[in-house]
Amino acid sequence: MNGEWQFEFDFSRSGKERGLQASDATLKQKIVVPFCPESKLSGIGHTDFIPAVWYKRSFTLPGGWEGGEVLLHFGAVDYEAEVWINDVPVGKHRGGYGSFSFPIGRALVPGENVVTVYAEDDVRSGLQPRGKQSGTYHSRGCDYTRTTGIWQTVWLEHVPETHLVSFRLVPDPANARLHVTAKVAGLSGDVALRCSAELDGKPAGSETARVGSSSASLSIPLTETRLWQPGAPALYDLKLELLKDGQTVDRPTRISGCAPSGLTG
């Protein structure tokens, strides 16, 4: 989804009243995503304060994406973002530095689709974190020219209807275990999470737990606990599988480089 998008400044924040969220509305300019409008690489290079911006582009799903769910991912949008697909609101996000995604399958239509993004960003309001973005027109000291709107990669992902959303790993070297918590979307039927660890290419532990209320927690007993340390950086490989009625329905790429402890041995 990176590349040329339609773009328009909204200095008065009146875009919604003017109907810019409509899929058939045409924006006045072009921008190269994911570069922010303040940068020259975006094709715009506007460095004054920008309270709000609009983005729009059309896209067609690749073949073979029937069934399941489609996620629209944003690496980062500064600061408050609102997204529509074909005039259907699909989500809002607040925070300029973190990634986020929305399930958009319910809003998609066969053939061409339109995504519209609105972002507000007021670093002088005192109501949002601005980091080192300058509160004055010029960059000064360690403060730099502001970053508004989309400034990280945008992409689509096709996933099974039942799929892993996120997971958290908590090492427990004192008890030779790795605790895993995972969040699951599209839960239906008998769903389980299976996690397997390897060390130096050899099995180091495995565990399976049933998913309930869109999440699962399990504890993998490790056959060997080898702490990471300088000169001997032991790392485990972790394999996660989501099983539905006994069949694998989602399996993210193998997670390499998991240390059994955040501490050195």
N, C-alpha and C positions, 0 to 999 in steps of 0.2 A: 504493500500500500504506500510505500515511499514513492516520491516523484512529484509530478506537477498536480496541484490541487487548485480549485478556485479559492479566492481569498478576498476578504474585505475588512477594513478597519470599521470599528463601531465606537467612535469617540463619544457619542451621546448615549450609548447603550440603548438605542431605540430599535435595534434590529428585529427583535421579536414582534414589536408593534408593526413593523414594516413587512413582516412575513418572511424574513430571510431563512427561517427554519424549514420552509416549504421545499420539497424536493425539486419543484420546477422553478424555484427562484434562482436567478443567475447572479453571482457575485462579481464585483467590478474588476478584480485583479487576479493575478496568478502568483503562486508561491511554490517553492520546492521544499517539500516535507522530507526529512524532519528538521530542517534548519529554521530557527526562529526568525520572525520578520525583522528583528534588529540586525541580523547578520547579512553580509553581502552575498553569501552562498545561497540564501533564500531567494535571491533575485529582487529583494526589496531594500533592505538596509536602512530602515527607518529607526532612528535612535532616540527619538523623543518619547515621552510617556504614552503608553497605549492602554487604555482602560479595558478594552474588550475587542475581540476579533472573531471572525467567522471563517470556517473552512467548508469546502464541499467537493466531492468527487463521485464519479460513478464507478462501478466495478461489476464484474460477472464472476460467479463462483467457478472454480475449476471443475472439470468433469470428474465423476466418481465421488462427489461430496453429498450425494443423496443420503438421507437418513442421518441419525445422530444429531449433533449440535454444532453450531459455528460460533466461535468466540472472536470478538474484535478486541485486540490488544493495543494498549498505548504504553510506550516506555515511560513517558512523562508528559504532562500538559500543565503549564503554569498559568492560572492557579486553580480556578474553579471551572470545571468542564461539564458540558451538557451535550448529549449525543442523540441524534435521530437517525433511523434507517427508514427510508421511504415514508417520511412524515410520522413515523411511530417513535415516540420517546423510548429509548432503551436503557438509559442510565445517566446518573450524575456522579461526579467525583470531585472531592476537594483535597488539595495538596499538590504542590508543584514539583515534588521530587520523586515520588513513588510511582511504580508501574501499577496499572489496573486493567481490567478487562470486563466486557459485558457479553452475555449470551444474546445473540441477535437472530437466532433461527426463526422465532415467531414473527419477525418483521420482514423476512426475506421473501422475494417473489421470484418466479422463474425468469431467467434472462438478466437484464440490466437492473442493478440496484443503486441507490444513492445514499451516501452517508454524509451527514451534516454535523459539524462540531462548532459549538460556541464556547468561548473561554473568556472569563473575566480575570483581570490581574491589576490590583491596585496596591503597589508596594508602599505608598504613602499613607494608606488608611490607618495603619497601626493595628489592624485587625487580622493580619496574616503574616506568617514568617517570611522574611525576604532574604535571609542569608547575607551574602555580600553584594546583593544587587543595590546599586546606588539609589539613594533617596533624593538625589539632586540630578539635574540634567546631565552634568559631566561626570565621568568616572573620576574618583579621587581616592587617594590612599589605597586601601586594599579593596575598595568597592568598585565594581565594574558595571558597564552598561547592562541594563535589565534584559531578561529573557521572558518573552511573552508567548503564550499559546503552545502549540505542539513543538517540542524540542528533542524528542526521542522517537525511535522507530515505531511505526504503526504496521500491524500485520494481522492477517486472518489465520485462524487455526480450526481445522475440522477435528472434532473429538467424538467419541461414542456418546450415546445418550447418558449412560452411566460412566462417569470419568473422575479421575483424581483432580482436585483443584489445587491443593497445596499439602505440604507435610512439614513436620518439625521433628528434628532429631535431638535427643538428650542423652549424651554418653554417661554411663555409670560404671567406670572402671573398677571401683571398689567391689562391686558385685558382679563383675564380668558380664554386663548387660548393656544393650542399646535400647532405649525407650523411643518408640515411634508413635506420633499422632498424625493422622491424615484426615483431610476434609474431602468429602465426596459429594458430587452433584448428580442430579438425575437418578436418585436412589429408587429402585423398584426391584421386587423379587428378593431372592436370597443372595446377598452380596457380602463378600469377604475380602480382606486385605492380606496378602501374603508378602512377607519381607525376608530376603535371604542375604546374608553377608558372606563375603569371600576375603581371604587374606593370602596374598601371593598366589592367586589363582586357585586356591583350595577352599572348599566349604568351611565357613567359620561359625555358622549358626543360622537357624531359620525359625520363623513363627508365623502363625496365621490367626486372624481374629475376625469375627463377624462385624460388619458395619451396621451401626444403628444410629438413627437420628442424624444422618448425614456426616458422621465421623466415626473413626475407629482408633483405638489405642492398643498397642501391644508392646511386649518386651522381648527382645531377642536374646536368648542366653548364648554368649560367645564361648566357643571352644578354646579360644586363646585370646588373652588380653595383652596386646603389645602397644605400649604407649609411644606416641610420636615424640621424638627428641632430635635435636640437631645432630647431624652425622648419621642418624638412623631413622629417617622420616617414614615410619610405618603408616600406611594408609589402607583402609578397607574399601572394597567395592560393595555397593548396596543395590539390590534388585528389588523393585516394588512391582507387584502385580495386583490388579483388581479383578476378582473373580465373581461372575454372576451365574448362579445355578451351576457352579463347578467349572465354567469355561472362562478363560482369560478374555476380558473385554477391554482392558486398558493396561498398557505397560509402558511407562515412560522410559526414555533412554537410560541405560545403566548409569547409576550415580557413582562416579569415581572420586576417590580422594577423600573418604570420610575418616577422620581421625577418631579413635575411641575416647579421646579426652582432649579438652582444650588446654590441658596442662602438659608440660614436658615430664618425661619419666625420670 
